[in-house]
Amino acid sequence: DNLLTLYRVEGENRRLVEELRRVNTEMREKERLLAGSLDDTTRSLRVSNQALERANRELSNFAYRDGLTGFYNHRSFQERLREEISRAKKSGKTVSLLCGDLDHFKAYNEFFGHPSGDDVLRGVAKLLAGVRIGGRPPGSGREVMARFSGEQFMLLLPETEKQAAYATARELRQLIEDAQLAPSVVGSQSIPMSFGVASYPDDAESADELVG
């Protein structure tokens, strides 16, 4: 009887051990699957976060950049203008402003269509961004370029005297004329660009006066 009881106990123990091994194997497999799922989820979250960060950067960029040219927009240019005027008041240096308008651009848009007009504006922006100011390489100074309105561009030149600003305006006008970005609808010549030049403190005492 004792031997029979011992045999049955050992058999039951073996069954329990096998059951325990089976349960452990299933748990390890579930842990492996869960770990893989977590890795996939982590990767998915990482990709989503990167996409969100990229979208936030683009939204932030759109807040102060013109979508067509990449220049500063109207609002952000006004902010930079006030900053430079404030800096000039402290340093006693001159700030010059160039205001450029494409002549007859409204007629061009109506005749050739807005997509063609957008190409012209992008071409003008590329020329403006490539000009050397005061002998400096393009973009090496603190100059600020903006698309102020539809066909109006602003070029802010900190620490630049009016005569140097005039020279820059003449150079830009000639560049745009030579580039022949678009034919004019009022004649055989390409669309010209007219520039106005003003300086602080010679012509204005504030940012609003300088733009006005």
C-alpha positions in Angstrom: 0.0 0.0 0.0 2.8 2.5 0.9 4.7 1.7 -2.3 1.5 2.1 -4.4 0.7 5.4 -2.6 4.3 6.7 -3.3 4.1 5.7 -6.9 0.8 7.6 -7.3 2.4 10.7 -5.5 5.4 10.6 -7.8 3.2 10.3 -10.8 1.2 13.3 -9.7 4.4 15.2 -9.0 5.7 14.5 -12.5 2.3 15.6 -14.0 2.5 18.8 -12.0 6.1 19.5 -13.0 5.2 19.0 -16.7 2.2 21.3 -16.3 4.4 23.9 -14.7 6.9 23.6 -17.5 4.1 24.0 -20.1 2.7 27.1 -18.3 6.3 28.6 -18.0 6.8 28.0 -21.8 3.5 29.7 -22.6 4.3 32.6 -20.3 7.8 33.1 -21.9 6.2 33.1 -25.4 3.6 35.6 -24.3 6.4 37.8 -22.8 8.3 37.6 -26.1 5.2 38.6 -28.1 4.4 41.4 -25.6 8.0 42.7 -25.8 7.8 42.6 -29.6 4.5 44.5 -29.5 5.9 47.1 -27.1 8.9 47.5 -29.4 6.6 48.1 -32.4 4.5 50.5 -30.3 7.6 52.4 -29.2 8.8 52.7 -32.8 5.4 53.8 -33.9 5.3 56.4 -31.1 8.8 57.6 -32.0 7.8 58.0 -35.7 4.6 59.8 -34.6 6.5 62.2 -32.3 9.0 63.0 -35.1 6.2 63.7 -37.5 4.5 65.9 -34.9 7.8 67.8 -34.2 8.3 68.3 -37.9 4.7 69.6 -38.3 5.2 72.0 -35.3 8.4 73.3 -36.9 6.6 73.9 -40.2 3.7 75.6 -38.4 6.1 77.8 -36.5 7.9 78.6 -39.8 4.6 79.5 -41.4 3.9 81.9 -38.6 6.7 84.3 -39.6 7.6 83.2 -43.2 5.9 83.9 -46.5 4.9 80.5 -47.9 5.7 81.5 -51.5 9.2 83.1 -51.2 10.5 82.0 -47.8 11.1 85.6 -46.9 9.7 87.2 -43.7 6.0 88.0 -43.8 4.5 91.4 -43.1 4.0 90.8 -39.3 7.5 89.4 -38.6 9.2 92.0 -40.7 7.5 94.7 -38.6 8.9 93.0 -35.5 12.4 92.8 -36.9 12.2 96.5 -38.1 11.3 97.7 -34.6 14.2 95.6 -33.2 16.7 97.1 -35.6 15.4 100.7 -35.0 15.7 100.1 -31.2 19.2 98.8 -31.7 20.1 101.8 -33.9 18.9 104.3 -31.3 21.3 102.8 -28.8 24.3 102.5 -31.1 23.7 105.7 -33.0 24.1 104.0 -36.4 22.0 104.2 -39.5 19.3 101.8 -40.7 18.3 101.9 -44.3 15.1 100.5 -45.9 14.5 99.5 -49.5 10.9 99.1 -50.7 10.5 97.5 -54.1 7.4 97.2 -56.2 6.9 95.2 -59.4 5.5 97.6 -62.0 2.3 96.6 -63.8 2.2 93.3 -61.8 -1.6 93.3 -61.4 -2.0 93.5 -65.2 0.4 90.7 -65.6 -1.4 88.5 -63.2 -4.7 89.2 -64.9 -3.3 88.5 -68.3 -1.1 85.4 -67.7 -2.7 84.0 -64.5 -1.6 83.8 -60.9 0.6 80.6 -61.2 2.8 82.5 -63.7 2.7 85.5 -61.4 3.9 83.3 -58.5 6.8 82.1 -60.6 7.8 85.8 -61.2 7.7 86.5 -57.5 9.8 83.5 -56.6 12.3 84.7 -59.3 12.5 88.1 -57.8 13.0 86.7 -54.3 15.9 84.6 -55.6 17.6 87.6 -57.1 17.0 89.7 -53.9 18.5 86.9 -51.7 21.6 86.7 -54.0 22.6 90.3 -54.0 25.9 91.5 -52.4 25.3 94.3 -49.9 28.2 96.6 -49.2 30.6 94.1 -50.7 29.5 91.4 -48.3 28.6 87.9 -49.6 24.8 87.3 -49.8 23.2 86.6 -46.5 26.4 87.3 -44.4 25.0 90.5 -42.8 21.9 91.2 -40.7 19.9 92.3 -43.7 16.2 91.3 -43.5 14.2 90.5 -46.6 10.4 90.4 -46.6 7.5 90.0 -48.9 5.5 92.9 -47.5 2.4 92.5 -49.6 1.4 90.9 -52.9 4.1 92.3 -55.2 5.9 94.5 -52.7 9.2 93.5 -51.1 11.1 95.1 -48.2 14.9 94.9 -47.7 16.1 96.2 -44.3 19.8 97.1 -44.1 21.1 97.6 -40.5 24.2 99.7 -40.2 24.0 100.9 -43.8 24.2 104.5 -44.9 21.6 105.8 -47.4 24.1 106.1 -50.3 25.0 102.4 -49.9 21.3 101.6 -49.9 20.8 103.6 -53.1 23.6 101.6 -54.7 22.0 98.4 -53.7 18.6 99.5 -55.1 20.2 100.4 -58.4 22.0 97.1 -58.6 18.8 95.2 -57.8 16.8 97.1 -60.3 19.3 96.3 -63.0 19.5 92.7 -62.0 15.7 92.3 -62.3 15.6 94.1 -65.6 18.4 92.0 -67.1 16.9 88.8 -65.8 13.7 89.4 -67.8 11.7 87.3 -65.4 8.5 87.9 -67.4 7.4 89.8 -70.5 5.3 92.9 -69.8 1.7 93.2 -71.0 2.1 96.9 -71.6 5.2 96.7 -73.9 8.0 94.7 -75.1 10.2 95.2 -72.1 10.2 92.8 -69.1 8.4 93.8 -65.9 10.6 96.4 -64.1 10.9 96.9 -60.3 10.8 100.4 -58.7 12.5 101.0 -55.4 12.2 103.6 -52.7 14.9 104.2 -50.2 14.7 105.7 -46.7 17.0 105.8 -43.7 16.8 106.1 -39.9 17.4 108.7 -38.4 17.7 110.9 -41.5 14.2 110.4 -42.9 12.2 109.0 -39.9 12.3 108.8 -36.1 10.4 105.5 -35.7 9.8 102.2 -37.4 6.3 103.3 -38.5 7.6 106.5 -40.0 10.3 104.7 -41.9 7.8 102.4 -43.6 5.3 105.2 -44.2 
